[in-house]
Amino acid sequence: MKNGNEISPAFEPRPGIRPHTVTISAPAKINLFLKVVGIRPDGYHDIFSWFQAVDLADQIEIEKTASPSIEIQTDHKDLPTGPENLIYKAIKLLRENLEIRSGFRISLAKRIPVAAGLGGGSSDAAAVIKGVNRLLNIGLTRSEMAALGLEIGSDVPFFFGRGQAEVTGRGEHVKDIQLATDYQVVLVTPPFGISAGEAYGKLNFDLTDSVQDISLSRCRQVDGLFDAISGMANDLERGLFGSYPVLDKIKDVLVRTGADVVRLSGSGPTVFALYRDRCQTKETLAQASDRGKWGLAVVSPVTLPG
């Protein structure tokens, strides 16, 4: 990570790696808040959300091969590596749109929990699009890559930005914003996944709140940011907490650790806590992980190269 909480794209070939290979980091994100404001004619939901990248990241190595096949290798035993994988879909999309005939071997070191509301699959897809663009010197612009990414998933366009964004529509409208980054984030993930389809399917629009105006200028300092987002929410919590009581338990534990903001990220099940004070004791972290029963990561918010 660079100074000023900026994460490196890690495009440079590693020592000893041939020039037709690149490595790239694929960061996770949290939703500082998530408002669902309607259902679109195409079946997707319109959202109003602030996305924030964090320095928990998958590492991806992309190798161009003579064979036309797409091969994905990963250290995560439960992750599919075939056509249903978003990395596979990203490469297939690039080949179809740009008439790429070469094959690719992808090595994925998975660090972001799967189906956890942290955008790991979407970030991996975006990283592969960026990596192939760089590897083959294609010359796609940020907006062109984001448009391709949207065909894969609603969260993908965010990862072509600066890591802090106001996201609207179904995810296609990504407006870079400037937010404070001098705080600590604790991520707690129970041992199960939740699909976005399930989360949105449990949404009750009669219970949603109206979207309030937020002063962006105040949010460049951590106090202003926390004050602003504390009045917001994740609309998906209401439906999911009733079906998964452990989420409410995690949230309660994190509140009792003295967190300033506690919220479900995306469609969950990861619950995050924000702290002005970066110095969390081992006892606090032990409480937050329920003595190791839940996955725990202590991370920092970051910006990404444009």
C-alpha positions in Angstrom: 0.0 0.0 0.0 1.3 3.5 -0.9 1.4 6.5 1.3 -2.0 8.2 1.7 -3.9 4.9 1.8 -3.5 4.3 -1.9 -3.3 0.7 -3.1 -1.0 -0.3 -5.9 -2.4 -1.8 -9.1 0.6 -4.2 -9.1 0.8 -4.4 -12.8 4.6 -5.1 -12.9 5.7 -8.6 -13.8 7.2 -10.3 -10.8 10.9 -11.0 -10.7 11.6 -14.1 -12.9 8.2 -13.9 -14.6 8.1 -13.7 -18.4 6.9 -10.4 -20.0 3.6 -12.1 -21.1 2.5 -12.3 -17.5 1.2 -9.6 -15.2 0.0 -9.6 -11.6 -2.7 -7.3 -10.2 -4.5 -6.7 -6.9 -8.3 -6.9 -6.7 -9.5 -5.0 -3.6 -12.6 -5.5 -1.7 -15.2 -2.8 -1.1 -17.8 -1.9 1.6 -21.0 -0.1 1.2 -20.9 2.8 3.6 -24.7 2.9 3.1 -27.0 1.4 0.6 -30.4 2.8 -0.3 -32.7 0.9 -2.7 -34.8 3.4 -4.4 -36.9 1.4 -6.9 -37.2 -1.5 -9.3 -36.3 -1.0 -12.9 -38.2 -2.4 -15.9 -35.3 -4.7 -16.6 -35.8 -6.4 -13.2 -32.7 -4.8 -11.6 -33.0 -2.5 -8.6 -32.0 1.2 -8.6 -29.7 2.0 -5.7 -28.0 5.0 -4.1 -24.9 4.0 -2.3 -21.4 5.1 -1.3 -18.7 2.4 -2.1 -15.4 2.5 -0.3 -12.4 0.3 -1.3 -10.4 -1.4 1.4 -7.0 -2.9 1.4 -8.2 -6.5 1.7 -7.4 -7.8 -1.8 -7.2 -10.9 -3.9 -4.0 -11.3 -5.9 -4.3 -12.3 -9.6 -1.6 -13.5 -12.0 -2.6 -13.4 -15.7 -0.5 -15.3 -18.2 -1.1 -15.3 -22.0 -0.9 -18.7 -23.5 -0.7 -20.2 -27.0 -3.6 -22.5 -26.3 -7.1 -20.8 -26.7 -8.3 -22.2 -23.4 -9.2 -20.3 -20.3 -7.6 -21.9 -17.2 -8.3 -20.7 -13.7 -6.3 -21.9 -10.8 -7.2 -20.9 -7.2 -6.3 -21.7 -3.6 -10.0 -21.5 -2.7 -11.3 -25.1 -2.9 -15.0 -24.2 -3.1 -14.7 -21.5 -5.8 -15.9 -22.6 -9.3 -13.3 -22.2 -12.0 -15.5 -22.8 -15.0 -17.9 -20.6 -17.0 -19.8 -19.5 -13.9 -16.7 -17.8 -12.5 -16.7 -14.0 -13.1 -13.1 -14.1 -14.1 -14.0 -16.6 -16.8 -16.9 -14.5 -17.9 -14.6 -11.4 -18.1 -12.1 -13.1 -20.4 -14.9 -14.6 -22.5 -16.4 -11.2 -22.9 -13.1 -9.6 -23.9 -12.5 -12.3 -26.5 -15.9 -11.9 -28.0 -15.8 -8.1 -28.2 -12.1 -7.7 -29.2 -11.5 -10.8 -31.3 -8.7 -12.0 -28.9 -7.6 -15.4 -30.0 -5.0 -16.2 -27.3 -5.7 -18.2 -24.2 -5.1 -17.3 -20.6 -4.0 -19.0 -17.5 -5.2 -17.2 -14.3 -3.8 -17.9 -10.8 -6.1 -16.5 -8.1 -5.0 -16.1 -4.5 -8.3 -15.6 -2.8 -8.3 -13.4 0.3 -11.8 -11.8 0.0 -14.6 -14.0 1.4 -16.9 -15.4 -1.3 -20.5 -14.2 -1.5 -19.9 -11.9 1.4 -21.1 -8.5 0.2 -17.5 -7.3 -0.3 -17.5 -7.3 -4.1 -14.7 -9.9 -4.4 -16.0 -11.6 -7.6 -16.7 -8.2 -9.2 -13.3 -6.9 -8.3 -11.6 -10.0 -9.7 -13.5 -9.5 -13.0 -12.5 -5.9 -13.2 -8.9 -6.7 -12.3 -8.7 -9.3 -15.1 -10.2 -6.8 -17.6 -7.6 -4.2 -16.6 -4.8 -6.8 -16.6 -5.6 -8.2 -20.1 -5.9 -4.6 -21.4 -2.4 -3.9 -20.1 -0.9 -7.3 -21.0 -2.1 -7.1 -24.7 -1.7 -3.3 -24.9 -5.3 -3.0 -26.1 -5.8 0.6 -25.1 -9.3 0.4 -23.6 -10.2 3.5 -21.7 -11.6 3.4 -18.1 -15.1 4.1 -19.4 -14.8 1.4 -22.0 -13.7 -1.1 -19.5 -16.4 -0.1 -17.1 -19.1 -0.6 -19.8 -17.8 -4.1 -20.5 -17.7 -4.8 -16.8 -21.3 -3.8 -16.4 -22.3 -6.8 -18.7 -20.8 -9.1 -16.1 -22.2 -7.6 -12.9 -23.6 -4.4 -11.4 -20.7 -3.8 -9.0 -17.9 -4.3 -11.6 -17.8 -0.7 -12.9 -16.9 0.7 -9.5 -13.5 -1.0 -9.6 -12.4 1.0 -12.5 -12.6 4.2 -10.5 -10.7 5.8 -7.6 -12.1 3.5 -4.9 -14.5 6.1 -3.4 -17.7 6.6 -5.3 -21.3 7.5 -5.3 -23.0 4.7 -7.1 -26.5 5.0 -8.6 -28.7 3.3 -11.2 -28.1 -0.5 -11.0 -24.4 0.3 -10.6 -23.6 1.8 -14.0 -23.4 5.4 -12.7 -20.1 5.7 -10.7 -19.2 9.2 -9.6 -15.8 9.6 -8.0 -16.0 11.4 -4.6 -13.4 12.3 -2.0 -13.9 10.9 1.5 -11.8 10.7 4.7 -9.6 7.5 5.0 -8.1 8.0 8.4 -10.1 5.4 10.3 -10.1 1.7 10.8 -12.4 -1.0 9.5 -13.2 -4.3 11.1 -14.9 -6.9 8.9 -16.8 -9.8 10.4 -18.0 -12.6 8.2 -20.0 -15.6 9.4 -19.3 -18.9 7.6 -22.0 -18.8 4.9 -22.7 -16.8 1.8 -25.8 -14.8 0.7 -26.5 -14.1 -2.9 -27.6 -10.7 -4.1 -30.7 -12.3 -5.5 -31.8 -13.6 -2.2 -31.0 -10.3 -0.4 -33.0 -8.2 -2.9 -35.8 -10.7 -2.9 -36.3 -10.1 0.8 -36.6 -6.3 0.4 -39.8 -4.7 1.5 -40.2 -1.3 -0.2 -42.8 -0.2 2.3 -40.0 -0.1 4.9 -37.4 1.9 2.9 -36.5 5.4 4.0 -36.2 8.4 1.7 -32.7 9.4 0.4 -31.3 12.4 2.3 -28.8 15.0 1.1 -25.3 14.6 2.3 -22.7 17.3 2.2 -19.6 15.9 0.5 -17.3 18.7 1.7 -18.0 17.6 5.4 -17.0 14.1 4.6 -13.4 14.8 3.8 -12.8 14.7 7.5 -13.6 11.6 9.5 -15.9 13.3 12.0 -18.0 14.7 9.2 -18.1 11.4 7.3 -19.2 9.4 10.3 -21.8 12.0 11.3 -23.2 11.9 7.7 -23.4 8.2 7.2 -24.6 7.4 10.7 -28.0 8.7 9.6 -28.1 6.4 6.6 -28.5 2.6 6.4 -28.3 -0.5 4.3 -31.9 -1.2 3.2 -31.1 -4.9 2.7 -30.5 -5.4 6.5 -34.2 -5.4 7.4 -35.0 -8.5 5.3 -31.8 -10.4 6.0 -31.6 -9.9 9.7 -34.9 -11.7 10.1 -33.7 -14.7 8.2 -30.2 -14.8 9.7 -30.3 -13.9 13.4 -26.5 -14.3 13.6 -26.1 -11.0 11.6 -28.0 -9.1 14.4 -25.7 -10.8 16.9 -22.6 -9.8 15.1 -23.9 -6.2 14.8 -24.6 -6.1 18.5 -21.1 -7.4 19.4 -19.5 -4.8 17.2 -21.6 -2.0 18.7 -20.5 -3.1 22.2 -16.8 -2.8 21.1 -17.3 0.9 20.8 -17.5 1.2 17.0 -18.7 4.5 15.6 -20.7 2.9 12.7 -21.8 -0.7 12.3 -23.5 -1.9 9.1 -24.1 -4.8 6.8 -22.0 -4.5 3.6 -23.9 -4.9 0.3 -26.0 -8.1 0.4 -24.0 -9.5 3.3 -23.3 -11.5 5.3 -20.2 -9.4 6.2 -20.9 -6.8 8.8 -18.4 -4.0 9.1 -17.5 -1.6 12.0 -15.8 1.8 11.6 -13.6 3.2 14.3 -12.1 6.6 14.7 -9.5 5.1 17.0 -7.2 2.7 15.1 -5.9 1.0 18.2 -8.2 -1.9 18.8 -7.2 -4.3 21.6 -6.8 -8.0 21.2 -9.7 -8.5 23.5 -11.9 -6.3 21.4 -11.0 -8.3 18.2 -11.6 -11.6 20.0 -15.1 -10.4 20.9 -15.7 -9.3 17.3 -14.8 -12.8 16.0 -16.8 -14.6 18.6 -13.5 -16.3 19.6 -12.8 -17.5 16.1 -16.2 -18.6 15.0 -16.6 -15.8 12.5 -14.1 -14.6 10.0 -12.3 -11.4 11.0 -10.2 -8.9 9.1 -8.9 -5.5 10.2 -8.4 -3.3 7.2 -8.1 0.3 6.1 -10.0 2.3 3.5 -7.9 3.1 0.4 -8.0 5.0 -2.8 -7.1 3.4 -6.1 -5.1 4.6 -9.1 -7.3 6.3 -11.7 
